[in-house]
Amino acid sequence: MNFAAEAAARLEAGRAARNCPCKGLPRTVGVGALLGRVMAVLFPGCSGAAASHASGKEGLERAIAAIAASLERLAFGALAPQCGGKGPDDPPARRRRAAGIAREFVLGLPDLREILQQDAVAAYEGDPAAKSVAEVVLAYPGMYAITVHRIAHALYMLDVPLIPRMMSEIAHSKTGIDIHPGAKIGPRFFIDHGTGVVIGETCVIGRNVKLYQGVTLGALSFAKDPVTGVLVKGVHRHPGVGDDVVIYAGATILGGDTFIGSGSVIGGNVWLTSSVPPGSRVYCQAPDPVVVSKKNGQGRK
């Protein structure tokens, strides 16, 4: 096993020469546990074992206190310089900021629950297969994805590094729905089926919007620094969607200058890189399939 000793020695030498960039940062298991606690408070009785702690006022207070403590610990790690912080590390300042983040987040939980209840009702009303709002909350991947997104977005708006993106990737891995935590999404949002949906960081989506599987709201191009050639970050590059819009399966809508007007319907497999006015119906030409008979091998359109 000399090769194992050699590999270990080389790895150890490299570790001594370079600090591990992930040391002290939040781990996926801890972020996932935090999500579970938050979801148990938002949907009591519908989100796993932790839901039992949210029964009664005292139990609810204990559950929220546990959320705050967990978030403070995770945020303290995420605020480390290797996550993008500027200047030398200041642990006491990080601790104070982490405590402030935890406080602001838990105070926003009532508003978060209100908008998620609207999402759940919209999904129930918008899907003839849904038998109850409880079914939507417990079983619909789109509802899970938007719940995680709204939690992650609340932290994103508090300038918390790393944790929002880790949350979005937990939802992505479970549902196949990829929503960047920076996307701004109005109430009564419903993703039906969901697999393959992509919503970019700078998307702004209105209220009462419905997406089907395979929809992409993405960037058309990426600006580069003319000197370094490095991609410019923080630029608006994803489309906007007005109120009361339906976007069917496989549609691709790209670009920061593209806006889908309110009340529009975008058909399946449409490719859009320019805006459409309110009340539009956008669809592709119907394909012209060929049907071949098994009996005589002759085709017909």
C-alpha positions in Angstrom: 0.0 0.0 0.0 3.0 2.4 -0.6 1.0 4.2 -3.2 -1.7 5.1 -0.6 1.0 6.5 1.7 2.5 8.5 -1.2 -0.9 9.9 -2.3 -1.7 10.8 1.4 1.6 12.6 1.8 1.1 14.6 -1.4 -2.4 15.6 -0.4 -1.3 16.6 3.1 1.5 18.7 1.6 -0.9 20.5 -0.7 -3.3 21.0 2.2 -0.5 22.6 4.2 0.4 24.9 1.4 -3.1 26.0 0.6 -5.9 26.6 3.0 -9.0 24.6 2.0 -11.5 27.1 0.6 -14.4 25.1 2.1 -13.1 25.0 5.7 -15.7 26.2 8.2 -18.4 26.8 5.5 -22.0 25.4 5.7 -22.6 21.9 4.6 -25.4 20.6 2.5 -26.7 18.4 5.3 -27.0 21.4 7.6 -28.7 23.6 5.0 -31.1 20.7 4.3 -31.9 20.4 8.0 -32.6 24.1 8.2 -35.0 23.8 5.2 -36.8 21.0 6.9 -37.3 23.1 10.1 -38.6 26.1 8.1 -41.0 24.1 6.0 -42.4 22.4 9.1 -43.3 25.9 10.5 -44.7 27.1 7.1 -46.8 24.0 6.6 -47.5 22.5 10.1 -48.3 18.8 9.8 -47.3 18.6 6.2 -43.5 18.7 6.2 -42.0 15.8 8.1 -41.1 14.9 11.6 -40.1 18.4 12.7 -43.7 19.4 12.2 -44.7 18.1 15.6 -42.7 20.8 17.3 -44.8 23.5 15.7 -48.0 22.6 17.6 -49.3 25.3 20.0 -47.8 28.7 20.7 -45.0 27.5 22.9 -44.1 24.7 20.5 -44.1 27.2 17.6 -41.8 29.5 19.6 -39.4 26.7 20.2 -39.4 25.7 16.5 -38.7 29.3 15.4 -36.0 29.7 18.0 -34.4 26.5 16.6 -34.6 28.0 13.1 -32.9 31.2 14.3 -30.1 29.3 16.1 -29.5 27.1 13.1 -29.5 29.9 10.6 -27.2 32.0 12.8 -24.6 29.2 12.9 -24.8 28.6 9.1 -24.7 32.3 8.3 -21.7 32.8 10.5 -19.8 30.3 8.3 -21.2 31.6 5.0 -20.1 35.1 5.8 -16.4 34.0 5.8 -14.1 35.9 3.4 -13.7 32.9 1.1 -17.4 33.2 0.2 -16.8 36.6 -1.3 -16.4 38.8 1.8 -14.2 41.9 1.5 -11.3 42.8 3.8 -9.8 40.8 6.7 -11.9 38.4 8.6 -13.7 39.8 11.7 -15.4 37.0 13.6 -17.2 39.2 16.1 -18.6 41.3 13.3 -19.6 38.2 11.4 -21.4 36.9 14.5 -23.3 40.1 14.9 -24.4 40.1 11.3 -25.3 36.5 11.4 -27.6 37.2 14.4 -29.2 40.0 12.6 -29.8 37.9 9.5 -31.5 35.2 11.7 -33.7 37.8 13.4 -34.8 39.4 10.1 -35.5 36.0 8.5 -37.7 34.7 11.2 -39.7 37.9 11.5 -40.5 37.5 7.8 -41.9 34.0 8.2 -45.6 35.1 8.4 -45.3 36.9 5.1 -43.5 33.9 3.6 -46.3 31.6 4.7 -49.0 33.9 3.3 -47.5 33.9 -0.2 -46.8 30.2 -0.2 -50.5 29.5 0.7 -51.4 31.5 -2.3 -49.1 29.4 -4.4 -50.6 26.2 -3.1 -54.2 27.4 -3.9 -53.1 28.5 -7.4 -51.7 25.0 -8.0 -54.9 23.3 -6.8 -57.1 25.6 -8.9 -54.9 25.3 -11.9 -54.5 21.5 -12.1 -57.7 19.4 -12.7 -55.7 16.4 -11.4 -55.2 17.9 -7.9 -57.6 16.6 -5.3 -56.7 18.9 -2.5 -54.4 21.7 -1.4 -52.8 19.2 1.0 -51.9 17.0 -2.0 -50.2 19.9 -3.7 -48.1 20.7 -0.6 -47.2 17.1 0.1 -46.7 15.7 -3.4 -46.2 18.3 -6.1 -42.5 18.9 -7.1 -43.4 22.4 -8.4 -44.7 23.3 -5.0 -41.6 22.0 -3.3 -39.4 23.9 -5.7 -41.2 27.2 -5.2 -41.3 26.8 -1.4 -37.5 26.3 -1.3 -37.1 29.2 -3.7 -39.1 31.6 -1.6 -37.0 30.6 1.5 -33.8 30.9 -0.5 -34.9 34.3 -2.0 -35.6 35.7 1.4 -32.0 34.9 2.5 -30.7 36.2 -0.9 -32.4 39.5 -0.2 -30.7 39.7 3.1 -27.3 39.4 1.3 -26.6 36.0 2.7 -23.8 34.3 0.7 -23.8 30.6 -0.4 -26.7 29.3 1.6 -29.5 30.5 -0.9 -27.7 28.8 -3.8 -27.2 25.6 -1.7 -30.9 25.6 -1.0 -31.8 26.0 -4.7 -29.5 23.2 -5.7 -31.2 20.9 -3.1 -34.5 21.6 -4.8 -32.9 21.2 -8.2 -31.5 17.8 -7.3 -34.9 16.6 -6.0 -37.2 18.0 -8.6 -35.2 18.8 -11.8 -36.5 22.4 -11.4 -33.6 25.0 -11.4 -34.6 28.4 -10.0 -31.9 30.8 -9.1 -32.5 32.3 -5.6 -32.2 35.8 -7.1 -35.3 35.5 -9.3 -38.2 37.6 -8.2 -41.5 35.7 -8.5 -44.9 37.1 -7.7 -47.7 35.3 -5.8 -49.9 32.5 -7.1 -47.0 30.9 -9.0 -47.5 27.4 -10.3 -45.1 25.0 -12.1 -47.0 22.0 -13.5 -45.0 18.8 -13.8 -41.8 20.9 -13.7 -38.9 18.7 -14.9 -36.4 20.8 -16.8 -37.7 24.2 -15.9 -34.9 26.8 -15.6 -35.4 30.4 -14.2 -32.4 32.7 -14.2 -31.1 35.0 -11.6 -32.4 38.3 -12.9 -35.9 37.1 -14.0 -38.8 39.1 -12.7 -42.1 37.2 -12.9 -45.5 38.7 -12.1 -48.5 37.3 -10.2 -50.6 34.3 -11.3 -48.1 32.9 -13.7 -48.1 29.2 -14.8 -45.2 27.3 -16.3 -45.1 23.8 -17.7 -42.1 21.4 -17.9 -39.1 22.3 -19.9 -39.5 26.0 -19.9 -36.3 28.1 -19.9 -36.2 31.7 -18.9 -32.6 32.3 -19.6 -29.8 34.7 -20.8 -29.3 35.4 -24.5 -25.6 36.4 -24.1 -23.1 37.3 -21.5 -21.2 40.6 -21.3 -17.4 40.4 -20.9 -15.0 42.8 -19.5 -13.2 44.3 -22.6 -9.8 44.2 -20.8 -9.8 40.9 -18.9 -12.4 39.0 -21.0 -14.0 37.8 -17.7 -17.8 37.6 -17.6 -19.4 40.7 -16.0 -21.5 39.8 -13.0 -24.6 41.5 -11.7 -26.0 42.5 -15.1 -29.7 42.1 -15.9 -29.7 39.4 -18.5 -32.9 37.3 -18.1 -36.5 38.0 -19.4 -39.4 39.4 -17.5 -42.9 38.0 -17.4 -46.1 40.0 -16.7 -49.2 38.9 -14.7 -51.6 36.1 -15.7 -49.2 34.5 -18.2 -49.1 30.8 -19.2 -46.0 29.3 -20.8 -46.3 25.8 -22.2 -43.9 23.0 -22.3 -40.5 23.4 -23.9 -40.7 27.1 -24.5 -37.4 29.0 -24.5 -37.5 32.8 -23.7 -34.1 34.5 -23.6 -32.6 37.9 -22.9 -32.8 40.8 -20.5 -34.6 43.0 -22.9 -37.4 40.4 -23.5 -40.7 40.9 -21.7 -43.8 38.8 -22.0 -46.8 41.1 -21.6 -49.6 40.4 -19.1 -52.3 38.0 -20.1 -50.2 36.3 -22.8 -50.0 32.6 -23.7 -46.8 31.2 -25.0 -47.2 27.9 -26.8 -45.0 24.8 -26.5 -41.5 24.8 -28.0 -41.6 28.5 -28.9 -38.3 30.3 -29.1 -38.4 33.9 -28.2 -35.7 36.6 -28.0 -37.9 39.7 -28.3 -40.8 41.1 -26.3 -44.5 40.4 -26.9 -47.3 42.8 -26.1 -50.0 42.1 -23.5 -52.7 39.6 -24.5 -50.5 37.9 -27.1 -50.9 34.3 -28.3 -47.5 33.0 -29.5 -47.2 29.6 -31.1 -45.2 27.6 -33.6 -46.5 26.4 -37.0 -48.1 23.0 -36.6 -45.7 20.2 -37.8 -46.6 18.1 -40.8 -46.2 14.5 -39.6 -45.9 11.5 -41.9 -47.8 8.4 -41.0 -46.5 5.1 -42.5 -48.9 2.1 -42.7 -47.4 -1.1 -41.4 -49.4 -3.1 -44.0 -48.3 -1.6 -47.3 -45.5 0.7 -46.2 -47.1 3.7 -47.9 -47.0 7.0 -46.1 -49.7 9.7 -45.8 -49.7 13.1 -44.4 
